[in-house]
Amino acid sequence: MACPSLLRSSTSSFHGQFPIAASPPRLAFGNPRNVSVVKAAEVVLVEKTESEKVSRLKTAYLERIIPKLKEEFSYQNIHEVPKVEKVVVNCGIGDAQQNAKGLEAAMRDLALITGQRPVKTRAKASLAQFKIREGQPLGIAVTLRGNVMYAFLDRLINLGFPRTRDFQGLNPNSFDGNGNYGVGIKEQSVFPEIKFDLGKGRGMDVCIKTTAKTDKEAQTLLALMGMPFRETGPVTEVRRKKLRSHHFNRKGGGRK
């Protein structure tokens, strides 16, 4: 049986040669919202603490826009007041199959603009005439909701549109008839996060979905938020083409 004094001396000499590393400090079980910056593919996205902060556009909507809408349209219930439900930003990339680096660069730029990493949109069917196969990536898209959505709309209204070249206002007739509005941006360089490139510019489409029942209510909501609509009169109703009997002719012979 080994002597206890010998065991103690050997243990002390072992620790002298190999010092014990200090254990890492334990995290306090406090508020889980204090999260560091999220990194995805070398792109610094919006921090969780930043995404949980209430945007100034959302504050203006809750404090000033809702009372004006209730007064103008005589809403009886606050849940009848229209609001922005989501914003979808998409960008088409024709050479995504041949240029993989260009696709990753486009995803990185859109992530910097929106603060949320986009997903790849793929072809649902194969088209031989366009050399497109099923499942081939054709573009990227991102859906924004909540505080991140309001932050993006705030930057789009106050930074994106004023920096657009030869900007003369938004077309008030671009509503789809159900209270949703779509606008196209020719160059992403209008956002300060994107460096200006003399090469081929990349644009994107922004679709704003609201809970408004009519286009007039949706236009009033977006105008109160600061959307710079062109003054060309009230919103015109969407004309639906009247189909005649020869449109349903299966033989394709046209009019009889």
Contacts in CASP RR format, 6 or more apart in sequence:
PFRMAT RR
TARGET T0000
AUTHOR 0000-0000-0000
METHOD contacts of the structure
MODEL  1
MACPSLLRSSTSSFHGQFPIAASPPRLAFGNPRNVSVVKAAEVVLVEKTE
SEKVSRLKTAYLERIIPKLKEEFSYQNIHEVPKVEKVVVNCGIGDAQQNA
KGLEAAMRDLALITGQRPVKTRAKASLAQFKIREGQPLGIAVTLRGNVMY
AFLDRLINLGFPRTRDFQGLNPNSFDGNGNYGVGIKEQSVFPEIKFDLGK
GRGMDVCIKTTAKTDKEAQTLLALMGMPFRETGPVTEVRRKKLRSHHFNR
KGGGRK
33 48 0 8 1.000
33 49 0 8 1.000
33 52 0 8 1.000
34 49 0 8 1.000
35 47 0 8 1.000
35 48 0 8 1.000
35 49 0 8 1.000
36 47 0 8 1.000
37 44 0 8 1.000
37 45 0 8 1.000
37 47 0 8 1.000
38 44 0 8 1.000
38 45 0 8 1.000
38 46 0 8 1.000
38 47 0 8 1.000
38 48 0 8 1.000
39 45 0 8 1.000
40 111 0 8 1.000
40 117 0 8 1.000
41 104 0 8 1.000
41 107 0 8 1.000
41 108 0 8 1.000
41 117 0 8 1.000
42 108 0 8 1.000
43 108 0 8 1.000
43 111 0 8 1.000
43 112 0 8 1.000
43 117 0 8 1.000
45 111 0 8 1.000
45 115 0 8 1.000
45 116 0 8 1.000
45 117 0 8 1.000
46 115 0 8 1.000
46 116 0 8 1.000
46 148 0 8 1.000
46 151 0 8 1.000
51 147 0 8 1.000
51 148 0 8 1.000
52 147 0 8 1.000
53 147 0 8 1.000
54 147 0 8 1.000
55 147 0 8 1.000
55 150 0 8 1.000
55 151 0 8 1.000
55 154 0 8 1.000
56 154 0 8 1.000
57 150 0 8 1.000
57 151 0 8 1.000
57 153 0 8 1.000
57 154 0 8 1.000
57 157 0 8 1.000
57 225 0 8 1.000
58 146 0 8 1.000
58 147 0 8 1.000
58 150 0 8 1.000
60 225 0 8 1.000
61 83 0 8 1.000
61 150 0 8 1.000
61 225 0 8 1.000
64 224 0 8 1.000
65 221 0 8 1.000
65 224 0 8 1.000
65 225 0 8 1.000
66 78 0 8 1.000
66 81 0 8 1.000
68 224 0 8 1.000
69 75 0 8 1.000
69 81 0 8 1.000
69 82 0 8 1.000
69 217 0 8 1.000
69 220 0 8 1.000
69 221 0 8 1.000
69 224 0 8 1.000
70 78 0 8 1.000
70 81 0 8 1.000
72 220 0 8 1.000
73 217 0 8 1.000
73 220 0 8 1.000
75 81 0 8 1.000
82 179 0 8 1.000
82 210 0 8 1.000
82 211 0 8 1.000
82 212 0 8 1.000
82 213 0 8 1.000
82 217 0 8 1.000
82 218 0 8 1.000
82 221 0 8 1.000
83 210 0 8 1.000
83 211 0 8 1.000
83 221 0 8 1.000
84 149 0 8 1.000
84 150 0 8 1.000
84 153 0 8 1.000
84 208 0 8 1.000
84 209 0 8 1.000
84 210 0 8 1.000
84 221 0 8 1.000
84 225 0 8 1.000
85 145 0 8 1.000
85 209 0 8 1.000
85 210 0 8 1.000
85 211 0 8 1.000
86 143 0 8 1.000
86 144 0 8 1.000
86 145 0 8 1.000
86 149 0 8 1.000
86 209 0 8 1.000
87 143 0 8 1.000
87 144 0 8 1.000
87 145 0 8 1.000
87 149 0 8 1.000
87 152 0 8 1.000
87 153 0 8 1.000
87 206 0 8 1.000
87 207 0 8 1.000
87 208 0 8 1.000
87 209 0 8 1.000
88 141 0 8 1.000
88 142 0 8 1.000
88 143 0 8 1.000
88 144 0 8 1.000
88 206 0 8 1.000
88 207 0 8 1.000
88 209 0 8 1.000
89 110 0 8 1.000
89 113 0 8 1.000
89 114 0 8 1.000
89 118 0 8 1.000
89 141 0 8 1.000
89 142 0 8 1.000
89 144 0 8 1.000
89 152 0 8 1.000
89 204 0 8 1.000
89 205 0 8 1.000
89 206 0 8 1.000
89 207 0 8 1.000
90 121 0 8 1.000
90 139 0 8 1.000
90 140 0 8 1.000
90 141 0 8 1.000
90 142 0 8 1.000
90 204 0 8 1.000
90 205 0 8 1.000
90 207 0 8 1.000
91 106 0 8 1.000
91 110 0 8 1.000
91 118 0 8 1.000
91 139 0 8 1.000
91 140 0 8 1.000
91 141 0 8 1.000
91 188 0 8 1.000
91 202 0 8 1.000
91 203 0 8 1.000
91 204 0 8 1.000
91 205 0 8 1.000
92 121 0 8 1.000
92 138 0 8 1.000
92 139 0 8 1.000
92 140 0 8 1.000
93 99 0 8 1.000
93 102 0 8 1.000
93 103 0 8 1.000
93 106 0 8 1.000
93 137 0 8 1.000
93 138 0 8 1.000
93 139 0 8 1.000
93 140 0 8 1.000
93 202 0 8 1.000
94 138 0 8 1.000
94 139 0 8 1.000
95 102 0 8 1.000
96 102 0 8 1.000
96 103 0 8 1.000
96 120 0 8 1.000
96 136 0 8 1.000
96 137 0 8 1.000
96 138 0 8 1.000
96 139 0 8 1.000
97 136 0 8 1.000
97 137 0 8 1.000
103 120 0 8 1.000
103 137 0 8 1.000
103 139 0 8 1.000
103 140 0 8 1.000
106 139 0 8 1.000
106 140 0 8 1.000
106 202 0 8 1.000
107 117 0 8 1.000
107 118 0 8 1.000
107 120 0 8 1.000
107 140 0 8 1.000
109 188 0 8 1.000
109 193 0 8 1.000
109 194 0 8 1.000
109 202 0 8 1.000
110 118 0 8 1.000
110 140 0 8 1.000
110 142 0 8 1.000
110 188 0 8 1.000
110 204 0 8 1.000
111 117 0 8 1.000
111 118 0 8 1.000
111 142 0 8 1.000
112 191 0 8 1.000
112 193 0 8 1.000
112 194 0 8 1.000
113 152 0 8 1.000
113 188 0 8 1.000
113 191 0 8 1.000
113 193 0 8 1.000
113 194 0 8 1.000
114 142 0 8 1.000
114 144 0 8 1.000
114 148 0 8 1.000
114 152 0 8 1.000
115 148 0 8 1.000
115 152 0 8 1.000
116 142 0 8 1.000
116 144 0 8 1.000
116 148 0 8 1.000
117 142 0 8 1.000
118 140 0 8 1.000
118 141 0 8 1.000
118 142 0 8 1.000
119 140 0 8 1.000
119 141 0 8 1.000
119 142 0 8 1.000
120 137 0 8 1.000
120 139 0 8 1.000
120 140 0 8 1.000
121 137 0 8 1.000
121 138 0 8 1.000
121 139 0 8 1.000
121 140 0 8 1.000
121 141 0 8 1.000
122 134 0 8 1.000
122 135 0 8 1.000
122 136 0 8 1.000
122 137 0 8 1.000
122 138 0 8 1.000
123 132 0 8 1.000
123 133 0 8 1.000
123 134 0 8 1.000
123 135 0 8 1.000
123 136 0 8 1.000
123 138 0 8 1.000
124 134 0 8 1.000
124 135 0 8 1.000
125 134 0 8 1.000
126 132 0 8 1.000
126 133 0 8 1.000
126 134 0 8 1.000
132 138 0 8 1.000
144 152 0 8 1.000
153 208 0 8 1.000
153 225 0 8 1.000
155 191 0 8 1.000
156 206 0 8 1.000
157 225 0 8 1.000
157 226 0 8 1.000
157 227 0 8 1.000
157 228 0 8 1.000
159 190 0 8 1.000
159 191 0 8 1.000
159 192 0 8 1.000
160 185 0 8 1.000
160 190 0 8 1.000
160 191 0 8 1.000
161 167 0 8 1.000
161 169 0 8 1.000
161 170 0 8 1.000
161 190 0 8 1.000
161 228 0 8 1.000
163 190 0 8 1.000
163 191 0 8 1.000
164 185 0 8 1.000
164 186 0 8 1.000
164 187 0 8 1.000
164 190 0 8 1.000
165 187 0 8 1.000
167 228 0 8 1.000
168 230 0 8 1.000
169 228 0 8 1.000
169 229 0 8 1.000
169 230 0 8 1.000
170 183 0 8 1.000
170 227 0 8 1.000
170 228 0 8 1.000
170 229 0 8 1.000
170 230 0 8 1.000
171 229 0 8 1.000
171 230 0 8 1.000
171 232 0 8 1.000
172 219 0 8 1.000
172 229 0 8 1.000
172 230 0 8 1.000
172 232 0 8 1.000
172 233 0 8 1.000
172 234 0 8 1.000
172 235 0 8 1.000
173 232 0 8 1.000
173 235 0 8 1.000
173 236 0 8 1.000
174 181 0 8 1.000
174 182 0 8 1.000
174 183 0 8 1.000
175 181 0 8 1.000
175 182 0 8 1.000
175 215 0 8 1.000
175 218 0 8 1.000
175 219 0 8 1.000
175 235 0 8 1.000
175 238 0 8 1.000
176 182 0 8 1.000
176 238 0 8 1.000
177 214 0 8 1.000
177 215 0 8 1.000
177 237 0 8 1.000
177 238 0 8 1.000
178 215 0 8 1.000
179 210 0 8 1.000
179 212 0 8 1.000
179 213 0 8 1.000
179 214 0 8 1.000
179 215 0 8 1.000
179 217 0 8 1.000
179 218 0 8 1.000
180 207 0 8 1.000
180 208 0 8 1.000
180 209 0 8 1.000
180 210 0 8 1.000
180 218 0 8 1.000
181 207 0 8 1.000
181 208 0 8 1.000
181 210 0 8 1.000
181 218 0 8 1.000
181 219 0 8 1.000
181 222 0 8 1.000
182 205 0 8 1.000
182 206 0 8 1.000
182 207 0 8 1.000
182 208 0 8 1.000
183 205 0 8 1.000
183 206 0 8 1.000
183 208 0 8 1.000
184 203 0 8 1.000
184 204 0 8 1.000
184 205 0 8 1.000
184 206 0 8 1.000
185 203 0 8 1.000
185 204 0 8 1.000
185 205 0 8 1.000
185 206 0 8 1.000
186 201 0 8 1.000
186 203 0 8 1.000
187 201 0 8 1.000
187 202 0 8 1.000
187 203 0 8 1.000
188 194 0 8 1.000
188 201 0 8 1.000
188 202 0 8 1.000
188 203 0 8 1.000
188 204 0 8 1.000
189 195 0 8 1.000
189 196 0 8 1.000
189 197 0 8 1.000
189 201 0 8 1.000
208 222 0 8 1.000
210 218 0 8 1.000
210 221 0 8 1.000
210 222 0 8 1.000
212 218 0 8 1.000
212 221 0 8 1.000
215 235 0 8 1.000
215 237 0 8 1.000
215 238 0 8 1.000
216 234 0 8 1.000
216 235 0 8 1.000
219 229 0 8 1.000
219 235 0 8 1.000
222 229 0 8 1.000
223 229 0 8 1.000
246 253 0 8 1.000
246 254 0 8 1.000
246 255 0 8 1.000
246 256 0 8 1.000
249 256 0 8 1.000
END
